[in-house]
Amino acid sequence: MGELHELSLIGDIGATNARFALVDANGAISNARLYALNDFPSLADAIDSYLGEQDGPPRPAQAVLAVASPILGDRVTLTNHAWTFSIEDLQVHLRLKRLRVVNDFVANAYAIPYLEPDDRMQVGAGMPVPDAPIGLIGPGTGLGVSALIHTPNGPLPISGEGGHVTMAPATALESAVLELMRRRYDHVSAERLLSGQGLVNLYGALCEMAGAPAAPFRPAQITSPLIWEEDPRTRDATEMFCAMLGTIAGNLALTLGALGGIYVAGGIVPRLGEFFAQSRFRERFESRGRFRGYLAAIPTYVIVRPLPALLGTAALLRQR
């Protein structure tokens, strides 16, 4: 781990919003701001706007940016937005000595060791095994998935695209919903159902199966108790969302051997609060036949700290 000697820029760029902040030489995060991606033609323009709002010099000397996209080379294109950029060109444009770009869920995973007890809410039972692998999953505009592996040199985040695994049903009703989705999409991934648009897809499918018109609700409306009273199928969709998330989270735990726990991040689940804690998420997570006991011992947590990816990018600044 290195030390910071100059002002640094950190950023968390999702498919809907970008969040930027500054990190001083002591590692303190300040001046966090949120920007809508659709308000700017490019990432460079959004960062220029953010830096232009700061109180004069000095400019950041280095930056770590977490983006909702696989990082496969110099050219980065967001998975669920039109923004695209060259890492090298962006570094030159911002006059940075060092620029590191990582997947947004790598940054979220790297934040986990730095979370305080109040930054997470445990759902269900289970105790983490020290130094065991940890899994992370997060529904938002898309579905992020990553892992954190402990090594002699410290925690190592693992980047992946687990949000695009094939969604599997666990009940007859889920099978019917997925059959409808297969008529619409070539591939019904987990993200097609476990994301903001996924909530809309679930609600629409339940309405179609009931022969009822679907209202043009936004994802936040589908998860709103006020709307549940108006249209109970929005509550049904939210409940199915939680259960299906338990399926994918349990699959992730089994695949990784994530005895250190599974963490849930993203913009949707933390807003559900106690409803999520009482949902079928944990029941579905553990429902694995002969391996029920294995899953029952693994704790699941919701990250309730705002902007955990900024915490992770600030920690990544110190890596060399």
Residue frames as qw, qx, qy, qz and C-alpha x, y, z in Angstrom:
[[0.000, 0.889, 0.458, 0.000, 0.00, 0.00, 0.00],
 [0.428, 0.323, -0.021, 0.844, 1.32, 3.42, -0.86],
 [0.153, -0.589, -0.433, 0.665, 0.77, 6.79, 0.76],
 [0.283, 0.826, 0.398, 0.281, -1.02, 9.78, -0.67],
 [0.447, -0.296, -0.056, 0.842, 0.95, 12.97, -1.08],
 [0.065, 0.035, -0.284, -0.956, -1.30, 14.97, -3.40],
 [0.568, 0.254, 0.303, -0.722, -4.94, 15.69, -4.04],
 [0.106, 0.005, 0.939, 0.326, -6.74, 12.85, -5.82],
 [0.583, 0.086, -0.137, -0.796, -10.00, 12.40, -7.71],
 [0.212, 0.059, 0.974, -0.058, -12.27, 9.41, -7.23],
 [0.512, 0.150, -0.191, -0.824, -15.40, 8.54, -9.18],
 [0.377, 0.162, 0.903, -0.125, -18.17, 5.97, -9.36],
 [0.360, 0.279, -0.352, -0.818, -19.81, 5.97, -12.80],
 [0.497, 0.208, 0.817, -0.203, -22.94, 3.86, -13.10],
 [0.248, 0.349, 0.738, 0.522, -25.45, 3.65, -15.92],
 [0.067, -0.848, -0.495, -0.178, -27.61, 6.49, -14.62],
 [0.236, -0.968, 0.060, -0.057, -25.48, 8.67, -12.34],
 [0.676, 0.336, -0.358, 0.550, -21.84, 9.55, -11.83],
 [0.542, -0.836, -0.081, 0.024, -20.49, 10.42, -8.39],
 [0.591, 0.495, -0.295, 0.565, -17.20, 12.24, -7.89],
 [0.559, -0.826, -0.047, 0.059, -15.24, 13.25, -4.82],
 [0.338, 0.748, -0.466, 0.331, -11.79, 14.44, -3.79],
 [0.880, -0.380, -0.196, 0.208, -9.34, 12.66, -1.50],
 [0.028, -0.939, 0.312, -0.143, -6.72, 14.70, 0.35],
 [0.400, 0.541, -0.706, 0.221, -3.20, 13.63, 1.36],
 [0.297, -0.275, 0.754, -0.518, -4.57, 12.19, 4.61],
 [0.065, -0.142, -0.971, -0.181, -7.08, 9.99, 2.81],
 [0.236, 0.443, 0.568, -0.652, -10.15, 12.04, 3.79],
 [0.194, 0.425, 0.727, 0.503, -12.99, 12.06, 1.25],
 [0.061, 0.543, 0.315, -0.776, -14.73, 15.37, 0.60],
 [0.281, 0.451, -0.229, -0.815, -16.85, 17.33, -1.88],
 [0.287, 0.180, 0.923, 0.183, -18.89, 14.36, -3.08],
 [0.416, 0.384, -0.034, -0.823, -21.27, 15.32, -5.89],
 [0.534, 0.263, 0.802, 0.046, -23.75, 13.42, -8.05],
 [0.246, 0.440, -0.336, -0.796, -24.36, 14.05, -11.76],
 [0.794, 0.359, 0.423, -0.250, -26.86, 12.54, -14.18],
 [0.530, -0.116, 0.625, 0.561, -25.05, 10.94, -17.12],
 [0.375, 0.635, 0.602, 0.306, -27.67, 12.18, -19.56],
 [0.051, -0.963, -0.114, 0.238, -26.77, 15.78, -18.65],
 [0.188, -0.741, 0.506, 0.400, -23.32, 15.43, -20.26],
 [0.759, 0.523, -0.285, -0.262, -22.10, 14.21, -23.65],
 [0.742, 0.307, -0.548, 0.236, -19.10, 12.39, -22.17],
 [0.757, -0.483, -0.303, 0.320, -17.31, 11.36, -18.99],
 [0.497, 0.078, -0.061, 0.862, -14.64, 14.00, -19.62],
 [0.132, -0.550, -0.205, -0.799, -17.33, 16.71, -19.73],
 [0.669, -0.640, -0.333, -0.176, -18.84, 15.52, -16.46],
 [0.737, -0.316, -0.205, 0.562, -15.46, 15.50, -14.71],
 [0.295, 0.302, 0.063, 0.904, -14.62, 18.93, -16.14],
 [0.363, -0.667, -0.271, -0.592, -17.88, 20.23, -14.71],
 [0.765, -0.563, -0.286, 0.124, -17.14, 18.73, -11.31],
 [0.652, -0.135, -0.099, 0.739, -13.58, 20.07, -11.15],
 [0.128, 0.477, 0.183, 0.850, -14.79, 23.48, -12.36],
 [0.500, -0.723, -0.285, -0.383, -17.04, 23.69, -9.30],
 [0.762, -0.372, -0.296, 0.440, -14.15, 23.21, -6.87],
 [0.185, -0.971, -0.010, 0.148, -12.44, 26.10, -5.15],
 [0.222, 0.885, -0.407, -0.050, -9.46, 26.66, -7.40],
 [0.618, 0.407, -0.652, 0.167, -6.10, 24.86, -7.35],
 [0.079, -0.417, 0.812, 0.401, -4.62, 22.44, -6.78],
 [0.781, 0.192, -0.329, -0.495, -5.97, 20.09, -9.41],
 [0.912, -0.240, 0.322, -0.084, -5.97, 16.37, -8.65],
 [0.015, 0.654, -0.712, -0.256, -2.71, 14.65, -9.52],
 [0.083, 0.079, -0.980, -0.162, -4.13, 11.14, -9.77],
 [0.656, -0.011, 0.061, -0.752, -7.51, 9.42, -10.00],
 [0.107, 0.045, 0.993, 0.029, -9.29, 6.12, -9.62],
 [0.552, 0.110, -0.104, -0.820, -12.56, 5.77, -11.49],
 [0.330, 0.098, 0.932, -0.116, -14.98, 2.88, -11.07],
 [0.433, 0.239, -0.313, -0.811, -17.23, 2.34, -14.09],
 [0.747, 0.137, 0.540, -0.362, -20.15, 0.02, -14.83],
 [0.730, 0.590, -0.278, -0.205, -18.39, -1.86, -17.57],
 [0.928, -0.137, 0.135, 0.318, -15.85, -4.65, -18.05],
 [0.022, -0.894, 0.365, 0.257, -12.34, -3.19, -18.36],
 [0.924, 0.154, 0.307, 0.165, -10.73, -5.08, -21.22],
 [0.628, 0.238, 0.189, 0.716, -8.28, -2.53, -22.58],
 [0.188, -0.099, -0.061, 0.975, -7.86, 1.17, -23.23],
 [0.324, -0.213, -0.365, -0.846, -11.31, 1.68, -24.77],
 [0.050, 0.235, 0.844, -0.480, -14.17, 1.52, -22.26],
 [0.355, -0.268, -0.426, -0.788, -17.87, 1.57, -23.14],
 [0.403, -0.110, 0.600, -0.682, -20.49, 1.55, -20.40],
 [0.112, 0.150, 0.977, 0.101, -22.66, -1.58, -20.49],
 [0.074, 0.669, 0.737, -0.058, -25.98, 0.25, -20.08],
 [0.068, 0.895, 0.112, -0.426, -25.18, 3.72, -21.40],
 [0.698, 0.686, 0.080, 0.189, -23.71, 5.26, -24.54],
 [0.165, -0.912, 0.370, 0.062, -20.65, 6.83, -22.89],
 [0.938, 0.123, 0.013, 0.323, -17.36, 5.54, -24.26],
 [0.062, -0.956, 0.287, 0.002, -13.82, 6.77, -23.63],
 [0.765, 0.355, -0.407, 0.351, -10.12, 6.02, -23.93],
 [0.695, -0.643, -0.163, 0.279, -8.34, 5.70, -20.60],
 [0.616, -0.061, 0.112, 0.777, -5.14, 7.11, -22.07],
 [0.116, 0.544, 0.301, 0.774, -6.88, 10.07, -23.69],
 [0.462, -0.802, -0.310, -0.217, -8.83, 10.82, -20.51],
 [0.711, -0.475, -0.099, 0.509, -5.61, 10.84, -18.47],
 [0.424, 0.153, 0.197, 0.871, -4.05, 13.32, -20.90],
 [0.125, -0.685, -0.393, -0.601, -7.19, 15.48, -20.95],
 [0.573, -0.784, -0.219, -0.093, -7.30, 15.68, -17.14],
 [0.263, 0.737, -0.468, 0.411, -3.51, 16.18, -16.87],
 [0.823, -0.507, 0.171, -0.194, -3.16, 13.34, -14.39],
 [0.031, -0.616, 0.787, 0.002, 0.08, 11.64, -13.40],
 [0.017, -0.024, 0.999, -0.034, -1.82, 8.42, -12.82],
 [0.654, 0.020, -0.015, -0.756, -5.28, 7.19, -13.78],
 [0.059, -0.033, 0.997, -0.031, -6.68, 3.80, -12.84],
 [0.631, -0.001, -0.162, -0.758, -10.04, 2.61, -14.17],
 [0.067, -0.049, 0.982, -0.169, -11.72, -0.41, -12.60],
 [0.347, -0.420, -0.739, -0.396, -15.09, -2.11, -12.79],
 [0.354, -0.564, 0.112, -0.737, -17.54, -0.48, -10.39],
 [0.879, -0.403, -0.100, -0.234, -18.10, -3.70, -8.46],
 [0.726, 0.155, -0.387, 0.547, -14.37, -4.15, -7.99],
 [0.032, 0.441, -0.282, 0.852, -14.52, -0.84, -6.12],
 [0.697, -0.448, -0.040, -0.559, -17.57, -1.95, -4.15],
 [0.928, -0.133, -0.325, 0.124, -15.83, -5.20, -3.20],
 [0.544, 0.268, -0.380, 0.698, -12.70, -3.35, -2.12],
 [0.273, -0.558, 0.140, -0.771, -14.82, -1.22, 0.20],
 [0.803, -0.379, -0.408, -0.211, -15.99, -4.23, 2.23],
 [0.691, -0.129, -0.475, 0.529, -12.97, -4.48, 4.59],
 [0.174, 0.148, -0.204, 0.952, -13.40, -0.79, 5.41],
 [0.438, -0.545, -0.431, -0.570, -17.09, -0.91, 6.31],
 [0.162, -0.267, 0.620, -0.719, -18.09, -0.05, 9.87],
 [0.094, 0.235, 0.945, -0.209, -20.67, -2.19, 11.70],
 [0.317, 0.588, 0.423, -0.612, -23.40, 0.39, 11.06],
 [0.233, 0.473, -0.484, -0.698, -22.59, 0.36, 7.33],
 [0.359, 0.047, -0.864, -0.349, -24.20, -3.05, 6.85],
 [0.685, -0.150, 0.293, -0.650, -27.41, -4.82, 7.86],
 [0.055, -0.161, 0.983, 0.075, -27.34, -8.58, 8.33],
 [0.739, 0.041, -0.147, -0.656, -30.24, -10.55, 6.89],
 [0.939, -0.036, -0.325, -0.109, -30.70, -13.97, 8.46],
 [0.750, -0.604, 0.249, 0.099, -28.21, -15.95, 10.51],
 [0.849, 0.382, -0.063, 0.360, -24.68, -17.15, 9.81],
 [0.437, -0.820, 0.208, 0.306, -21.18, -16.15, 10.85],
 [0.565, 0.759, -0.321, -0.026, -18.31, -15.24, 8.51],
 [0.918, -0.171, 0.060, 0.352, -15.24, -17.47, 8.39],
 [0.187, -0.856, 0.246, 0.414, -12.11, -15.28, 8.69],
 [0.101, -0.543, 0.645, 0.528, -10.13, -14.85, 5.46],
 [0.498, 0.307, 0.801, 0.124, -12.67, -16.86, 3.43],
 [0.128, 0.221, 0.509, 0.822, -13.88, -15.59, 0.04],
 [0.201, 0.511, 0.450, -0.704, -16.61, -12.94, 0.03],
 [0.259, 0.421, 0.691, 0.527, -19.21, -12.46, -2.69],
 [0.087, 0.431, 0.184, -0.879, -20.89, -9.21, -3.70],
 [0.171, 0.452, 0.755, 0.443, -24.02, -8.68, -5.75],
 [0.001, -0.443, -0.278, 0.852, -25.88, -5.46, -6.43],
 [0.279, 0.613, 0.670, 0.314, -29.04, -4.69, -8.40],
 [0.023, -0.566, -0.076, 0.821, -29.28, -1.15, -9.73],
 [0.511, 0.585, -0.219, -0.591, -29.62, 0.04, -13.30],
 [0.672, 0.309, -0.659, -0.136, -27.86, -3.24, -14.06],
 [0.894, -0.440, 0.015, -0.085, -26.75, -6.17, -11.89],
 [0.227, 0.739, -0.600, 0.205, -23.18, -6.05, -10.61],
 [0.959, -0.284, -0.021, 0.000, -21.36, -9.10, -9.27],
 [0.371, 0.681, -0.558, 0.295, -17.84, -9.46, -7.90],
 [0.885, -0.352, -0.276, 0.128, -15.81, -11.15, -5.19],
 [0.083, -0.852, 0.443, -0.267, -13.08, -10.43, -2.67],
 [0.935, -0.010, -0.308, 0.177, -10.33, -12.97, -2.06],
 [0.453, -0.848, 0.271, 0.032, -7.87, -12.71, 0.82],
 [0.817, 0.410, -0.252, 0.318, -4.18, -13.07, -0.11],
 [0.698, -0.341, -0.212, 0.593, -0.90, -12.67, 1.83],
 [0.294, 0.107, 0.097, 0.945, -0.63, -9.21, 0.24],
 [0.250, 0.231, 0.298, -0.892, -4.11, -8.12, 1.29],
 [0.583, 0.459, 0.588, -0.322, -7.61, -8.35, -0.18],
 [0.126, -0.149, 0.670, 0.716, -7.86, -8.96, -3.92],
 [0.577, 0.426, 0.276, -0.639, -11.08, -7.89, -5.72],
 [0.366, 0.073, 0.844, 0.385, -12.20, -10.16, -8.54],
 [0.377, 0.365, -0.123, -0.842, -13.91, -8.59, -11.53],
 [0.233, 0.171, 0.937, 0.195, -16.61, -10.52, -13.36],
 [0.364, -0.011, -0.300, -0.882, -19.86, -10.22, -15.28],
 [0.007, 0.154, 0.967, -0.202, -22.01, -12.50, -13.16],
 [0.386, 0.380, 0.324, -0.776, -25.05, -10.31, -13.70],
 [0.554, 0.407, -0.395, -0.609, -25.34, -11.86, -17.15],
 [0.112, -0.077, 0.990, -0.030, -25.61, -15.49, -16.08],
 [0.389, -0.266, -0.674, -0.569, -28.77, -17.25, -17.21],
 [0.448, -0.239, 0.408, -0.758, -31.66, -16.75, -14.79],
 [0.311, -0.090, -0.942, -0.089, -33.14, -19.99, -13.47],
 [0.569, -0.452, -0.128, -0.674, -36.65, -20.35, -12.02],
 [0.030, 0.175, -0.882, 0.437, -37.30, -21.93, -8.63],
 [0.415, 0.311, 0.669, -0.533, -41.13, -22.09, -8.77],
 [0.397, 0.483, 0.732, 0.270, -43.84, -22.72, -11.35],
 [0.119, 0.940, 0.257, -0.190, -44.77, -19.03, -11.29],
 [0.214, -0.734, 0.414, 0.494, -41.17, -17.99, -11.95],
 [0.453, 0.038, 0.779, 0.431, -41.05, -20.52, -14.82],
 [0.319, 0.748, 0.575, 0.090, -44.09, -18.84, -16.37],
 [0.040, -0.942, 0.044, 0.331, -42.53, -15.40, -15.98],
 [0.348, -0.502, 0.611, 0.503, -39.30, -16.57, -17.57],
 [0.478, 0.351, 0.745, 0.306, -41.20, -18.12, -20.47],
 [0.219, 0.926, 0.300, -0.067, -42.71, -14.71, -21.18],
 [0.207, -0.841, 0.321, 0.384, -39.27, -13.13, -20.97],
 [0.520, -0.162, 0.712, 0.443, -37.82, -15.66, -23.41],
 [0.451, 0.674, 0.556, 0.183, -40.34, -14.51, -26.01],
 [0.053, 0.995, 0.055, -0.071, -38.94, -11.00, -25.65],
 [0.122, -0.835, 0.524, 0.116, -35.19, -11.56, -25.26],
 [0.724, 0.403, -0.559, -0.028, -32.69, -13.89, -26.92],
 [0.555, 0.037, -0.699, 0.450, -31.13, -14.49, -23.51],
 [0.502, -0.768, -0.171, -0.359, -32.88, -14.01, -20.18],
 [0.468, 0.284, -0.567, 0.615, -30.03, -13.10, -17.88],
 [0.386, -0.506, -0.607, 0.476, -30.28, -12.43, -14.18],
 [0.125, -0.214, -0.041, 0.968, -29.94, -8.72, -14.97],
 [0.213, -0.297, -0.589, -0.721, -33.13, -8.84, -17.09],
 [0.549, -0.593, -0.550, -0.211, -35.06, -9.44, -13.85],
 [0.628, -0.588, -0.276, 0.429, -32.77, -8.24, -11.04],
 [0.319, 0.033, 0.099, 0.942, -32.31, -4.58, -11.90],
 [0.242, 0.353, 0.225, -0.875, -34.40, -1.45, -12.25],
 [0.514, 0.223, -0.477, -0.677, -35.67, -2.55, -15.64],
 [0.282, -0.017, -0.959, 0.024, -35.98, -6.04, -14.22],
 [0.152, 0.308, 0.667, -0.661, -38.57, -4.81, -11.72],
 [0.471, 0.387, -0.101, -0.786, -40.51, -3.33, -14.63],
 [0.431, 0.200, -0.803, -0.361, -40.19, -6.63, -16.52],
 [0.095, -0.132, -0.937, 0.308, -41.43, -8.64, -13.53],
 [0.297, 0.383, 0.432, -0.761, -44.39, -6.34, -12.96],
 [0.479, 0.371, -0.361, -0.709, -45.29, -6.36, -16.64],
 [0.331, 0.099, -0.922, -0.173, -45.12, -10.15, -16.80],
 [0.038, 0.250, 0.845, -0.472, -47.36, -10.58, -13.76],
 [0.401, 0.428, 0.163, -0.794, -49.89, -8.16, -15.27],
 [0.450, 0.312, -0.624, -0.558, -49.81, -9.96, -18.62],
 [0.212, -0.022, -0.976, 0.053, -50.36, -13.33, -16.96],
 [0.122, 0.393, 0.704, -0.579, -53.34, -11.91, -15.06],
 [0.207, 0.579, 0.645, 0.453, -54.82, -10.31, -18.21],
 [0.177, -0.890, -0.291, 0.302, -54.54, -6.87, -16.62],
 [0.437, 0.814, -0.050, 0.379, -53.02, -3.70, -18.11],
 [0.688, -0.248, -0.218, 0.646, -49.62, -2.71, -16.75],
 [0.054, -0.986, -0.111, 0.112, -49.29, 0.86, -15.54],
 [0.607, 0.634, -0.204, 0.433, -46.20, 2.81, -16.71],
 [0.613, -0.787, 0.056, 0.053, -44.55, 2.63, -13.29],
 [0.317, 0.734, -0.551, 0.240, -40.89, 3.44, -12.79],
 [0.647, 0.036, -0.713, 0.270, -38.77, 1.00, -10.74],
 [0.069, 0.119, -0.560, 0.817, -38.92, 3.21, -7.63],
 [0.593, -0.123, 0.009, -0.796, -42.72, 3.22, -7.86],
 [0.792, -0.020, -0.574, -0.207, -42.89, -0.57, -8.12],
 [0.559, -0.047, -0.675, 0.479, -41.03, -0.84, -4.79],
 [0.129, -0.282, 0.252, -0.917, -43.12, 1.86, -3.08],
 [0.015, 0.288, 0.888, -0.357, -45.59, 0.74, -0.34],
 [0.331, 0.441, 0.205, -0.809, -47.93, 3.54, -1.43],
 [0.476, 0.322, -0.555, -0.602, -48.13, 2.06, -4.93],
 [0.106, 0.004, -0.992, 0.063, -48.56, -1.44, -3.47],
 [0.275, 0.385, 0.655, -0.589, -51.91, -0.32, -2.09],
 [0.458, 0.526, -0.127, -0.705, -52.90, 1.03, -5.50],
 [0.784, 0.387, -0.412, -0.259, -51.70, -1.99, -7.49],
 [0.789, -0.460, 0.397, -0.090, -50.87, -5.16, -5.47],
 [0.922, 0.321, 0.046, 0.210, -49.00, -6.64, -8.44],
 [0.262, 0.806, -0.376, 0.375, -46.20, -4.14, -7.79],
 [0.538, -0.585, 0.532, -0.292, -45.76, -5.72, -4.36],
 [0.961, 0.067, 0.267, -0.023, -45.86, -9.19, -5.93],
 [0.686, 0.652, -0.168, 0.275, -43.14, -8.11, -8.36],
 [0.068, -0.782, 0.490, -0.379, -41.01, -6.73, -5.52],
 [0.774, -0.362, 0.471, -0.218, -41.41, -9.95, -3.55],
 [0.938, 0.305, 0.128, 0.106, -40.47, -12.06, -6.57],
 [0.376, 0.809, -0.325, 0.315, -37.48, -9.79, -7.14],
 [0.376, -0.677, 0.551, -0.310, -36.24, -10.46, -3.58],
 [0.903, -0.101, 0.404, -0.102, -36.73, -14.21, -3.91],
 [0.826, 0.533, -0.004, 0.184, -34.96, -14.39, -7.27],
 [0.125, 0.829, -0.445, 0.314, -32.10, -12.35, -5.86],
 [0.669, -0.476, 0.531, -0.209, -31.82, -15.01, -3.15],
 [0.947, 0.246, 0.201, 0.049, -31.47, -17.64, -5.88],
 [0.599, 0.704, -0.194, 0.329, -28.62, -15.82, -7.63],
 [0.200, -0.781, 0.475, -0.354, -26.92, -14.87, -4.35],
 [0.843, -0.290, 0.435, -0.127, -27.01, -18.50, -3.22],
 [0.881, 0.431, 0.057, 0.187, -25.56, -19.61, -6.55],
 [0.278, 0.820, -0.342, 0.365, -22.76, -17.07, -6.11],
 [0.517, -0.640, 0.492, -0.284, -22.04, -18.30, -2.58],
 [0.941, -0.024, 0.338, 0.005, -21.82, -21.91, -3.75],
 [0.738, 0.626, -0.053, 0.247, -19.65, -21.06, -6.74],
 [0.165, 0.791, -0.401, 0.432, -17.15, -19.02, -4.72],
 [0.686, -0.258, -0.580, 0.355, -17.29, -21.02, -1.50],
 [0.029, 0.616, -0.091, 0.782, -18.07, -17.59, -0.02],
 [0.608, -0.457, -0.602, 0.243, -17.87, -18.57, 3.64],
 [0.282, -0.097, -0.233, 0.926, -16.85, -14.99, 4.39],
 [0.226, 0.586, 0.494, -0.601, -20.35, -13.85, 3.48],
 [0.289, 0.491, 0.579, 0.583, -22.42, -12.45, 0.65],
 [0.052, -0.457, -0.220, 0.860, -22.91, -8.68, 0.51],
 [0.296, 0.679, 0.621, 0.256, -25.77, -6.97, -1.34],
 [0.179, -0.373, 0.018, 0.910, -25.12, -3.48, -2.72],
 [0.104, 0.381, 0.650, 0.649, -26.70, -1.33, -5.42],
 [0.145, -0.146, 0.070, -0.976, -29.40, 1.29, -5.38],
 [0.588, -0.295, -0.487, -0.574, -32.51, -0.87, -4.99],
 [0.672, -0.287, -0.671, 0.128, -32.17, -3.23, -2.00],
 [0.284, -0.063, -0.495, 0.819, -31.02, -0.72, 0.66],
 [0.315, -0.153, -0.050, -0.935, -34.23, 1.26, 0.06],
 [0.650, -0.262, -0.611, -0.367, -36.37, -1.80, 0.79],
 [0.257, -0.506, 0.519, -0.639, -35.20, -1.92, 4.40],
 [0.468, -0.143, 0.765, -0.418, -37.19, -4.25, 6.65],
 [0.829, 0.350, 0.044, -0.434, -39.30, -5.51, 3.75],
 [0.597, 0.528, -0.603, -0.026, -36.18, -7.08, 2.25],
 [0.084, -0.387, 0.828, -0.397, -35.14, -8.53, 5.61],
 [0.586, 0.082, 0.643, -0.486, -38.55, -10.22, 5.93],
 [0.677, 0.452, -0.291, -0.503, -38.78, -11.26, 2.28],
 [0.988, 0.024, 0.152, -0.029, -38.07, -14.69, 0.81],
 [0.373, 0.793, -0.475, 0.085, -34.52, -13.65, -0.05],
 [0.212, -0.546, 0.776, -0.236, -32.88, -15.54, 2.80],
 [0.808, 0.055, 0.513, -0.284, -35.21, -18.53, 2.53],
 [0.808, 0.585, -0.027, -0.058, -34.39, -18.85, -1.17],
 [0.153, 0.781, -0.592, 0.128, -30.68, -18.28, -0.48],
 [0.382, -0.395, 0.798, -0.247, -30.60, -21.30, 1.84],
 [0.847, 0.200, 0.324, -0.372, -32.97, -23.53, -0.14],
 [0.358, 0.622, -0.657, -0.229, -30.38, -25.90, -1.65],
 [0.925, -0.009, -0.344, -0.163, -31.46, -29.41, -0.69],
 [0.885, -0.185, -0.257, 0.342, -28.45, -31.29, 0.69],
 [0.490, 0.198, -0.172, 0.831, -26.48, -28.03, 0.91],
 [0.300, -0.832, -0.291, -0.365, -29.02, -26.12, 2.98],
 [0.694, -0.649, -0.101, 0.294, -26.77, -26.35, 6.03],
 [0.618, 0.045, 0.161, 0.769, -23.78, -25.08, 4.04],
 [0.087, 0.576, 0.274, 0.766, -25.71, -21.99, 2.93],
 [0.492, -0.788, -0.338, -0.150, -27.38, -21.46, 6.32],
 [0.696, -0.471, -0.089, 0.534, -23.93, -20.92, 7.86],
 [0.422, 0.212, 0.214, 0.855, -23.04, -18.13, 5.38],
 [0.007, -0.648, -0.400, 0.648, -24.09, -14.63, 6.49],
 [0.312, 0.574, 0.471, 0.593, -25.75, -12.22, 4.10],
 [0.221, -0.547, -0.247, 0.769, -25.48, -8.45, 4.51],
 [0.315, 0.834, 0.356, 0.279, -27.01, -5.41, 2.86],
 [0.443, -0.039, -0.078, 0.892, -24.56, -2.51, 2.49],
 [0.038, -0.868, -0.494, 0.030, -26.50, 0.49, 3.76],
 [0.346, -0.567, 0.101, 0.741, -23.61, 2.96, 3.66],
 [0.502, 0.831, 0.124, -0.206, -24.16, 5.50, 0.88],
 [0.469, 0.816, -0.338, -0.016, -21.69, 5.42, -2.00],
 [0.826, -0.425, 0.339, 0.149, -19.54, 2.44, -0.94],
 [0.806, 0.431, 0.140, 0.382, -17.75, 2.47, -4.30],
 [0.145, 0.892, -0.200, 0.379, -16.19, 5.82, -3.40],
 [0.641, -0.651, 0.397, -0.091, -14.84, 4.23, -0.22],
 [0.912, 0.033, 0.339, 0.226, -13.37, 1.46, -2.36],
 [0.592, 0.697, 0.026, 0.404, -11.82, 3.79, -4.93],
 [0.186, -0.900, 0.299, -0.258, -10.25, 5.85, -2.14],
 [0.783, -0.432, 0.443, 0.059, -8.65, 2.66, -0.79],
 [0.851, 0.349, 0.263, 0.293, -7.47, 1.68, -4.29],
 [0.213, 0.949, -0.168, 0.164, -5.59, 5.00, -4.55],
 [0.429, -0.741, 0.514, -0.041, -3.02, 3.57, -2.16],
 [0.906, 0.044, 0.396, 0.142, -2.32, 0.51, -4.28],
 [0.062, 0.744, -0.500, -0.439, 0.77, 0.56, -6.44]]
